[in-house]
């Protein structure tokens, strides 16, 4: 929490009691003041709320405002990964506890979300009692910020929900997902080289998108991750330039490909020999190792 100084009277932290932030992911149990969301995915909605308690009459006096002034509470959000930003609707402070709420679509988010709870001036006073009273609607009178981390330090591939029969072929209508790998430059940013297309015509995929906490959705998500790992393993072992001993830059295609290959606890030469000898057996081992990550 912080006081703000903007050339007009503001509220101090003593004037505002702020409860912990509440973050709920797609109907799961609310999290209080989370620093990071575990197992976050693009398919989840993020429901955010925060409550404050302000003595509104005292606040008006301290701000040099008359009784006709109106104060409000709002949540401002900014996503570092997508550069998108926005706000909740303003909840008027009427005395006692006031809550602001916000719902964010996971498809608009990446990396971190910065949340700021603001007490703002909604309606200026016609007869302020101080020349330093705030007089512009939207003037920030107090603010408290929190950053919620959605992803780790590695890159996460962009996901695009499309109609496969429209953008691929009519025979693709029953498909569920497609991993696109653009080029083979292992030093390229992973979020520009990898694209995951998911088929919005598939009822199974739509349940994963709309009800991510359901047992069916969780199972689909697990098998999708297994299939993506399998394709990344296949990509890495087929490219002679890939080597687990290479220190690929964090967030690069090489670093992402190295992730599932390191699950085997073997060097690149050994894995390539096993892949040439019996790729299906290597895939079966990958299934076991990915299953153990649940």
C-alpha positions in Angstrom: 0.0 0.0 0.0 1.2 3.5 -0.6 0.1 7.1 -0.4 0.3 9.2 -3.6 1.3 12.8 -4.0 -0.1 14.4 -7.1 -0.4 18.1 -6.2 -3.6 17.8 -4.3 -4.7 16.3 -1.0 -4.6 12.5 -0.8 -5.4 9.8 1.7 -2.7 8.0 3.8 -2.5 4.3 4.6 -4.0 5.1 8.0 -7.2 6.2 6.3 -7.8 3.1 4.2 -8.0 -0.5 5.5 -7.4 -2.9 2.7 -8.3 -6.6 2.9 -6.2 -9.2 1.1 -6.7 -9.5 -2.6 -8.8 -12.5 -3.6 -8.1 -14.3 -6.9 -10.2 -17.2 -8.1 -9.3 -19.3 -11.2 -12.3 -20.7 -13.1 -14.4 -21.5 -10.1 -11.7 -23.0 -8.0 -11.2 -22.0 -4.3 -10.2 -18.4 -3.8 -6.6 -17.6 -3.2 -5.7 -14.8 -0.8 -2.9 -12.4 -1.9 -1.3 -15.0 -4.3 2.2 -14.3 -5.5 2.0 -16.9 -8.3 -0.8 -19.0 -9.8 0.3 -22.6 -10.0 -0.7 -24.6 -13.1 -2.1 -21.5 -14.8 -3.3 -21.9 -18.4 -4.8 -19.7 -21.1 -8.1 -21.6 -20.7 -8.9 -20.2 -17.2 -10.7 -17.0 -16.3 -9.3 -15.0 -13.5 -11.8 -13.5 -11.0 -10.3 -10.8 -8.8 -11.8 -8.9 -5.9 -10.5 -6.5 -3.3 -12.3 -4.8 -0.4 -11.5 -1.6 1.5 -13.0 0.1 4.5 -12.9 3.9 4.6 -14.6 6.5 6.9 -16.0 8.4 3.9 -17.1 11.5 6.0 -13.7 11.8 7.5 -12.0 11.2 4.2 -14.0 14.1 2.6 -12.9 16.4 5.4 -9.2 15.3 5.1 -9.4 15.9 1.4 -10.9 19.3 1.6 -14.1 18.2 0.0 -17.7 19.0 0.7 -20.4 16.4 1.5 -21.5 16.4 -2.1 -18.3 14.8 -3.3 -18.3 11.1 -4.2 -15.4 8.6 -3.9 -15.1 5.3 -5.6 -13.0 2.1 -5.6 -11.6 0.6 -8.8 -9.2 -2.1 -9.9 -6.7 -1.2 -12.7 -4.9 -4.1 -14.4 -1.9 -4.4 -16.7 -0.5 -7.5 -18.3 3.3 -7.4 -19.0 3.1 -10.3 -21.5 0.4 -8.9 -23.8 0.6 -5.1 -23.0 -3.1 -5.2 -22.5 -4.7 -3.1 -19.7 -8.1 -2.2 -18.4 -10.1 -1.6 -15.3 -13.1 -2.8 -13.3 -16.3 -0.8 -12.9 -16.1 1.8 -10.1 -17.8 0.9 -6.9 -19.0 3.9 -4.9 -17.7 4.3 -1.3 -20.8 4.5 0.9 -19.2 3.9 4.2 -18.3 0.6 5.8 -16.7 -2.0 3.4 -16.7 -1.6 -0.4 -15.6 -4.3 -2.9 -14.4 -3.9 -6.4 -14.5 -7.0 -8.8 -12.9 -7.8 -12.1 -13.0 -10.9 -14.4 -10.1 -11.4 -16.9 -10.1 -13.8 -19.8 -7.0 -16.0 -19.6 -6.5 -15.7 -23.4 -5.6 -12.0 -22.8 -2.9 -12.8 -20.3 0.7 -13.9 -20.2 3.7 -13.7 -17.7 2.5 -11.3 -15.0 -0.6 -9.3 -14.1 -0.1 -6.1 -12.2 -3.2 -5.2 -10.2 -3.7 -1.8 -8.5 -6.6 -1.0 -6.2 -7.4 2.7 -6.3 -9.6 5.0 -4.3 -10.6 7.7 -6.8 -12.6 10.9 -7.0 -15.9 10.1 -8.8 -17.7 13.5 -8.3 -15.8 16.7 -7.3 -17.3 19.0 -4.7 -19.1 22.1 -5.7 -17.8 23.9 -2.6 -14.5 22.5 -1.5 -13.1 23.6 1.8 -9.4 23.7 0.7 -7.7 25.1 -2.4 -5.7 21.8 -2.5 -8.8 19.6 -2.7 -8.8 17.2 -5.7 -11.2 18.6 -8.4 -10.8 16.2 -11.4 -13.0 13.1 -11.8 -10.7 10.1 -11.7 -8.1 11.7 -9.5 -6.2 9.0 -7.5 -6.6 9.5 -3.8 -4.9 6.3 -2.6 -3.5 3.2 -4.2 -2.2 -0.3 -3.4 -0.6 -2.6 -6.0 0.1 -6.3 -6.3 1.8 -8.4 -9.0 0.5 -11.9 -9.7 2.9 -14.2 -11.6 1.2 -16.5 -14.0 4.2 -18.2 -15.7 7.7 -19.2 -14.7 10.8 -17.8 -16.3 10.4 -19.9 -19.4 8.3 -19.0 -22.5 4.9 -20.3 -23.0 3.6 -20.9 -26.6 0.8 -18.8 -27.9 -2.6 -20.6 -28.2 -5.1 -19.9 -30.9 -8.7 -21.3 -30.8 -9.9 -21.6 -34.4 -12.3 -23.6 -36.6 -10.2 -26.3 -38.1 -12.6 -27.1 -40.9 -12.4 -23.5 -41.9 -8.7 -22.8 -41.6 -7.3 -26.2 -42.3 -9.4 -28.8 -44.2 -12.9 -30.1 -43.9 -11.4 -33.4 -42.8 -9.9 -31.7 -39.7 -13.2 -30.9 -38.1 -12.8 -33.8 -35.6 -9.2 -32.8 -34.6 -8.5 -31.4 -31.2 -5.1 -29.5 -31.5 -2.2 -28.9 -33.8 1.3 -27.8 -32.7 2.9 -25.5 -35.3 6.7 -25.2 -35.2 7.9 -22.4 -37.4 11.5 -23.0 -38.6 14.3 -24.7 -36.8 16.3 -21.9 -35.3 16.9 -23.1 -31.8 17.9 -19.6 -30.7 14.7 -18.0 -31.9 12.1 -16.9 -29.2 9.8 -19.8 -28.5 6.7 -17.6 -28.5 7.4 -16.8 -32.2 8.4 -20.3 -33.2 5.7 -22.3 -31.5 2.0 -22.0 -32.0 -0.7 -24.2 -30.5 -3.9 -24.3 -32.5 -6.9 -25.8 -30.7 -10.1 -26.7 -32.5 -13.2 -24.8 -31.3 -15.4 -27.3 -33.2 -14.4 -30.1 -30.8 -16.8 -30.6 -27.8 -13.8 -32.1 -25.9 -11.7 -29.0 -26.5 -14.6 -26.7 -25.7 -15.2 -28.4 -22.3 -11.5 -27.9 -21.6 -11.9 -24.2 -22.4 -15.2 -23.6 -20.6 -14.9 -26.0 -17.7 -11.2 -26.4 -17.0 -11.7 -27.7 -13.5 -13.9 -30.7 -14.6 -12.4 -34.2 -14.6 -12.8 -34.5 -18.3 -11.1 -31.2 -19.0 -8.2 -32.0 -16.7 -7.7 -35.4 -18.5 -7.8 -33.7 -21.9 -5.3 -31.1 -20.7 -3.0 -33.9 -19.5 -3.1 -35.8 -22.8 -2.6 -32.6 -24.7 0.5 -31.8 -22.7 1.8 -35.3 -23.2 1.3 -35.0 -27.0 3.1 -31.7 -27.1 6.0 -33.1 -25.1 6.1 -36.0 -27.5 6.3 -33.7 -30.5 9.0 -31.5 -28.9 11.1 -34.7 -28.1 10.6 -35.8 -31.7 11.7 -32.3 -33.0 14.8 -32.2 -30.8 16.1 -35.6 -31.6 15.6 -35.2 -35.3 17.6 -32.0 -35.4 21.3 -32.7 -35.4 22.1 -29.2 -34.1 20.2 -29.7 -30.9 22.3 -30.7 -27.9 21.3 -30.8 -24.2 24.8 -29.6 -23.3 24.1 -26.3 -25.1 23.0 -23.4 -22.8 20.1 -22.1 -24.8 18.8 -18.7 -23.8 15.8 -18.7 -21.4 12.6 -18.5 -23.5 14.2 -19.7 -26.7 13.0 -22.6 -28.9 16.0 -24.7 -27.8 15.3 -24.1 -24.1 11.6 -25.2 -24.5 12.6 -28.3 -26.5 15.2 -29.2 -23.8 12.5 -29.3 -21.1 10.8 -32.6 -21.9 14.1 -34.2 -23.1 15.7 -33.5 -19.7 13.0 -35.7 -18.1 14.9 -38.8 -19.3 18.1 -38.0 -17.4 20.3 -39.0 -20.3 22.6 -37.2 -22.7 21.6 -36.3 -26.2 23.7 -39.0 -27.9 22.1 -41.8 -25.8 18.6 -40.5 -26.4 19.2 -40.3 -30.2 20.5 -43.8 -30.3 17.4 -45.0 -28.3 15.1 -43.0 -30.6 16.6 -44.6 -33.7 16.5 -48.1 -32.2 12.9 -48.0 -30.7 11.1 -44.6 -30.8 7.8 -46.2 -29.4 9.6 -47.5 -26.3 11.1 -44.0 -25.7 7.6 -42.5 -26.1 6.2 -45.0 -23.5 8.9 -43.9 -21.1 7.9 -40.3 -21.7 4.3 -41.1 -20.9 5.4 -42.5 -17.5 7.6 -39.5 -16.7 5.0 -36.9 -17.7 2.4 -38.9 -15.7 4.6 -38.6 -12.7 4.4 -34.8 -13.0 0.7 -34.7 -12.1 
